[in-house]
Amino acid sequence: AQFAESGGGLMQPGGSLRLSCKVSSGAISTVPMGWFRQAPGKEREAVATMAYRGDNIYYTDDVKGRFTISRDTTKNRLYLQMNSLKPEDTAVYYCNTNPPNLWTGSYWGQGTQVTVSS
């Protein structure tokens, strides 16, 4: 499977962005999915995840109340609505299965850069 993330950019603190992930060769309705991020000098971490039914949603404490994960199974796309952005949200954001690369032959996409700065 391939993951193509988009929607990142440069945003001032307090702003909003909506990330989108197009998934090829794998149905997101059949596996748990998630958004992950990697900030400079840090390990990649899970930000928001959901079970294959679209329920059982998890957010890391840092983004609770500000980020919302959602999906459109007809388009096989995963979304991350990011509100009230903070400088510490600056990172490259990726989507993948949870745990990552569950499908045979799948690999991380290029991610989309989110930079929050005044």
KOLZA-114250 format. One record per residue (C-alpha): chain; z, y, x. Coordinates in Angstrom, 2 decimals, always signed. Each point is the difference from the previous one (the first is absolute). Example, Ala and Ser with C-alpha at 12.3 -4.5 7.8 and 13.67 -1.06 7.14 Angstrom:
BEGIN
<site><kette>A</kette><zz>+7.80</zz><yy>-4.50</yy><xx>+12.30</xx></site>
<site><kette>A</kette><zz>-0.66</zz><yy>+3.44</yy><xx>+1.37</xx></site>
END
This chain:
BEGIN
<site><kette>A</kette><zz>+0.00</zz><yy>+0.00</yy><xx>+0.00</xx></site>
<site><kette>A</kette><zz>-0.57</zz><yy>+3.58</yy><xx>+1.01</xx></site>
<site><kette>A</kette><zz>+2.14</zz><yy>+3.00</yy><xx>-0.80</xx></site>
<site><kette>A</kette><zz>-1.53</zz><yy>+3.48</yy><xx>-0.09</xx></site>
<site><kette>A</kette><zz>+2.57</zz><yy>+2.77</yy><xx>-0.31</xx></site>
<site><kette>A</kette><zz>-0.84</zz><yy>+3.58</yy><xx>-0.87</xx></site>
<site><kette>A</kette><zz>+1.55</zz><yy>+3.19</yy><xx>-1.31</xx></site>
<site><kette>A</kette><zz>+2.08</zz><yy>+1.12</yy><xx>+2.93</xx></site>
<site><kette>A</kette><zz>-0.04</zz><yy>+3.44</yy><xx>+1.52</xx></site>
<site><kette>A</kette><zz>+2.00</zz><yy>+2.99</yy><xx>+1.12</xx></site>
<site><kette>A</kette><zz>+2.50</zz><yy>+1.24</yy><xx>-2.55</xx></site>
<site><kette>A</kette><zz>+2.81</zz><yy>+2.53</yy><xx>+0.00</xx></site>
<site><kette>A</kette><zz>+3.52</zz><yy>-1.17</yy><xx>-0.73</xx></site>
<site><kette>A</kette><zz>+0.53</zz><yy>-0.37</yy><xx>-3.71</xx></site>
<site><kette>A</kette><zz>-3.62</zz><yy>-0.83</yy><xx>-0.65</xx></site>
<site><kette>A</kette><zz>-1.57</zz><yy>-3.10</yy><xx>-1.52</xx></site>
<site><kette>A</kette><zz>-2.63</zz><yy>-2.51</yy><xx>+1.00</xx></site>
<site><kette>A</kette><zz>-1.43</zz><yy>-3.07</yy><xx>-1.68</xx></site>
<site><kette>A</kette><zz>-1.02</zz><yy>-2.83</yy><xx>+2.27</xx></site>
<site><kette>A</kette><zz>-2.51</zz><yy>-2.60</yy><xx>-1.11</xx></site>
<site><kette>A</kette><zz>-0.74</zz><yy>-3.44</yy><xx>+1.41</xx></site>
<site><kette>A</kette><zz>-3.14</zz><yy>-1.94</yy><xx>-0.79</xx></site>
<site><kette>A</kette><zz>+0.48</zz><yy>-3.71</yy><xx>+0.52</xx></site>
<site><kette>A</kette><zz>-2.99</zz><yy>-2.22</yy><xx>+0.66</xx></site>
<site><kette>A</kette><zz>-0.17</zz><yy>-3.78</yy><xx>-0.26</xx></site>
<site><kette>A</kette><zz>+3.36</zz><yy>-0.58</yy><xx>-1.59</xx></site>
<site><kette>A</kette><zz>+1.47</zz><yy>+0.63</yy><xx>-3.43</xx></site>
<site><kette>A</kette><zz>+3.04</zz><yy>+2.26</yy><xx>+0.15</xx></site>
<site><kette>A</kette><zz>+1.21</zz><yy>-1.48</yy><xx>-3.28</xx></site>
<site><kette>A</kette><zz>+0.67</zz><yy>-3.32</yy><xx>+1.72</xx></site>
<site><kette>A</kette><zz>+2.24</zz><yy>+1.04</yy><xx>+2.90</xx></site>
<site><kette>A</kette><zz>+2.84</zz><yy>+2.42</yy><xx>+0.69</xx></site>
<site><kette>A</kette><zz>-1.33</zz><yy>+3.27</yy><xx>+1.41</xx></site>
<site><kette>A</kette><zz>+1.47</zz><yy>+2.91</yy><xx>+1.83</xx></site>
<site><kette>A</kette><zz>-0.38</zz><yy>+3.25</yy><xx>+1.83</xx></site>
<site><kette>A</kette><zz>+1.17</zz><yy>+0.20</yy><xx>+3.58</xx></site>
<site><kette>A</kette><zz>+0.21</zz><yy>+2.84</yy><xx>+2.47</xx></site>
<site><kette>A</kette><zz>+0.28</zz><yy>+0.44</yy><xx>+3.73</xx></site>
<site><kette>A</kette><zz>+1.27</zz><yy>+3.22</yy><xx>+1.50</xx></site>
<site><kette>A</kette><zz>-0.59</zz><yy>+0.86</yy><xx>+3.67</xx></site>
<site><kette>A</kette><zz>+2.24</zz><yy>-2.04</yy><xx>+2.24</xx></site>
<site><kette>A</kette><zz>+1.36</zz><yy>-2.06</yy><xx>-2.89</xx></site>
<site><kette>A</kette><zz>-0.62</zz><yy>-3.44</yy><xx>-1.41</xx></site>
<site><kette>A</kette><zz>-2.05</zz><yy>-0.45</yy><xx>-3.13</xx></site>
<site><kette>A</kette><zz>+2.21</zz><yy>-0.16</yy><xx>-3.08</xx></site>
<site><kette>A</kette><zz>-0.39</zz><yy>-0.82</yy><xx>-3.66</xx></site>
<site><kette>A</kette><zz>+0.14</zz><yy>+3.08</yy><xx>-2.19</xx></site>
<site><kette>A</kette><zz>-0.69</zz><yy>-1.39</yy><xx>-3.47</xx></site>
<site><kette>A</kette><zz>-0.79</zz><yy>-3.49</yy><xx>-1.23</xx></site>
<site><kette>A</kette><zz>-0.69</zz><yy>-1.75</yy><xx>-3.25</xx></site>
<site><kette>A</kette><zz>-0.13</zz><yy>-3.60</yy><xx>-1.15</xx></site>
<site><kette>A</kette><zz>-3.29</zz><yy>-1.60</yy><xx>-1.03</xx></site>
<site><kette>A</kette><zz>+0.76</zz><yy>+0.68</yy><xx>-3.67</xx></site>
<site><kette>A</kette><zz>+0.34</zz><yy>+3.68</yy><xx>+0.81</xx></site>
<site><kette>A</kette><zz>+3.74</zz><yy>+0.01</yy><xx>-0.53</xx></site>
<site><kette>A</kette><zz>+2.98</zz><yy>-0.44</yy><xx>+2.29</xx></site>
<site><kette>A</kette><zz>-0.77</zz><yy>+3.26</yy><xx>+1.74</xx></site>
<site><kette>A</kette><zz>+1.83</zz><yy>+0.89</yy><xx>+3.19</xx></site>
<site><kette>A</kette><zz>+0.24</zz><yy>+3.33</yy><xx>+1.78</xx></site>
<site><kette>A</kette><zz>+1.63</zz><yy>+0.70</yy><xx>+3.31</xx></site>
<site><kette>A</kette><zz>+2.93</zz><yy>+2.36</yy><xx>-0.43</xx></site>
<site><kette>A</kette><zz>-1.83</zz><yy>+2.83</yy><xx>+1.78</xx></site>
<site><kette>A</kette><zz>-2.64</zz><yy>+0.27</yy><xx>-2.74</xx></site>
<site><kette>A</kette><zz>+1.87</zz><yy>-0.98</yy><xx>-3.18</xx></site>
<site><kette>A</kette><zz>-0.59</zz><yy>+2.51</yy><xx>-2.74</xx></site>
<site><kette>A</kette><zz>-2.92</zz><yy>+1.58</yy><xx>+1.85</xx></site>
<site><kette>A</kette><zz>-2.62</zz><yy>-2.74</yy><xx>+0.42</xx></site>
<site><kette>A</kette><zz>-1.54</zz><yy>-2.21</yy><xx>-2.68</xx></site>
<site><kette>A</kette><zz>-2.02</zz><yy>-3.13</yy><xx>+0.64</xx></site>
<site><kette>A</kette><zz>-2.55</zz><yy>-1.07</yy><xx>-2.59</xx></site>
<site><kette>A</kette><zz>-3.15</zz><yy>-2.04</yy><xx>-0.28</xx></site>
<site><kette>A</kette><zz>-3.21</zz><yy>-0.42</yy><xx>-1.97</xx></site>
<site><kette>A</kette><zz>-0.84</zz><yy>-3.69</yy><xx>-0.06</xx></site>
<site><kette>A</kette><zz>-3.40</zz><yy>+0.67</yy><xx>-1.60</xx></site>
<site><kette>A</kette><zz>-0.98</zz><yy>+2.00</yy><xx>+3.07</xx></site>
<site><kette>A</kette><zz>+2.07</zz><yy>-2.08</yy><xx>+2.39</xx></site>
<site><kette>A</kette><zz>+1.62</zz><yy>+3.17</yy><xx>+1.31</xx></site>
<site><kette>A</kette><zz>+3.54</zz><yy>+0.84</yy><xx>+0.99</xx></site>
<site><kette>A</kette><zz>+1.37</zz><yy>+3.54</yy><xx>-0.16</xx></site>
<site><kette>A</kette><zz>+2.92</zz><yy>+1.95</yy><xx>+1.41</xx></site>
<site><kette>A</kette><zz>+0.91</zz><yy>+3.29</yy><xx>-1.63</xx></site>
<site><kette>A</kette><zz>+2.02</zz><yy>+2.04</yy><xx>+2.47</xx></site>
<site><kette>A</kette><zz>+1.91</zz><yy>+3.03</yy><xx>-1.27</xx></site>
<site><kette>A</kette><zz>+2.47</zz><yy>+2.38</yy><xx>+1.62</xx></site>
<site><kette>A</kette><zz>-1.37</zz><yy>-0.89</yy><xx>+3.40</xx></site>
<site><kette>A</kette><zz>+2.22</zz><yy>+0.49</yy><xx>+3.04</xx></site>
<site><kette>A</kette><zz>-0.89</zz><yy>+0.32</yy><xx>+3.69</xx></site>
<site><kette>A</kette><zz>+1.60</zz><yy>-3.41</yy><xx>+0.57</xx></site>
<site><kette>A</kette><zz>-2.67</zz><yy>-1.53</yy><xx>-2.25</xx></site>
<site><kette>A</kette><zz>-2.53</zz><yy>+0.69</yy><xx>+2.73</xx></site>
<site><kette>A</kette><zz>-1.57</zz><yy>-3.32</yy><xx>+0.93</xx></site>
<site><kette>A</kette><zz>-3.06</zz><yy>-2.17</yy><xx>-0.32</xx></site>
<site><kette>A</kette><zz>+0.13</zz><yy>-1.76</yy><xx>-3.35</xx></site>
<site><kette>A</kette><zz>-1.39</zz><yy>-3.47</yy><xx>-0.60</xx></site>
<site><kette>A</kette><zz>-0.29</zz><yy>-2.33</yy><xx>-2.93</xx></site>
<site><kette>A</kette><zz>+0.17</zz><yy>-3.75</yy><xx>+0.29</xx></site>
<site><kette>A</kette><zz>+1.40</zz><yy>-3.05</yy><xx>-1.68</xx></site>
<site><kette>A</kette><zz>+3.75</zz><yy>-0.46</yy><xx>+0.24</xx></site>
<site><kette>A</kette><zz>+0.65</zz><yy>-1.65</yy><xx>+2.34</xx></site>
<site><kette>A</kette><zz>-3.06</zz><yy>+1.33</yy><xx>+1.85</xx></site>
<site><kette>A</kette><zz>-3.24</zz><yy>-1.92</yy><xx>+0.43</xx></site>
<site><kette>A</kette><zz>+0.79</zz><yy>-2.76</yy><xx>-2.49</xx></site>
<site><kette>A</kette><zz>-3.67</zz><yy>-0.72</yy><xx>-0.56</xx></site>
<site><kette>A</kette><zz>-1.78</zz><yy>-2.06</yy><xx>+2.60</xx></site>
<site><kette>A</kette><zz>-2.01</zz><yy>+2.26</yy><xx>+2.26</xx></site>
<site><kette>A</kette><zz>+1.52</zz><yy>+3.23</yy><xx>-1.22</xx></site>
<site><kette>A</kette><zz>+1.08</zz><yy>+2.72</yy><xx>+2.38</xx></site>
<site><kette>A</kette><zz>+1.40</zz><yy>+3.50</yy><xx>-0.02</xx></site>
<site><kette>A</kette><zz>-2.34</zz><yy>+2.82</yy><xx>-0.96</xx></site>
<site><kette>A</kette><zz>-0.29</zz><yy>+3.25</yy><xx>+1.92</xx></site>
<site><kette>A</kette><zz>+2.56</zz><yy>+1.69</yy><xx>-2.18</xx></site>
<site><kette>A</kette><zz>+0.03</zz><yy>+3.61</yy><xx>-1.12</xx></site>
<site><kette>A</kette><zz>+1.82</zz><yy>+2.74</yy><xx>+1.87</xx></site>
<site><kette>A</kette><zz>+2.55</zz><yy>+2.06</yy><xx>-1.89</xx></site>
<site><kette>A</kette><zz>+1.32</zz><yy>+3.06</yy><xx>+1.78</xx></site>
<site><kette>A</kette><zz>+2.66</zz><yy>+2.17</yy><xx>-1.60</xx></site>
<site><kette>A</kette><zz>+0.50</zz><yy>+3.26</yy><xx>+1.79</xx></site>
<site><kette>A</kette><zz>+0.37</zz><yy>+3.69</yy><xx>-0.71</xx></site>
END
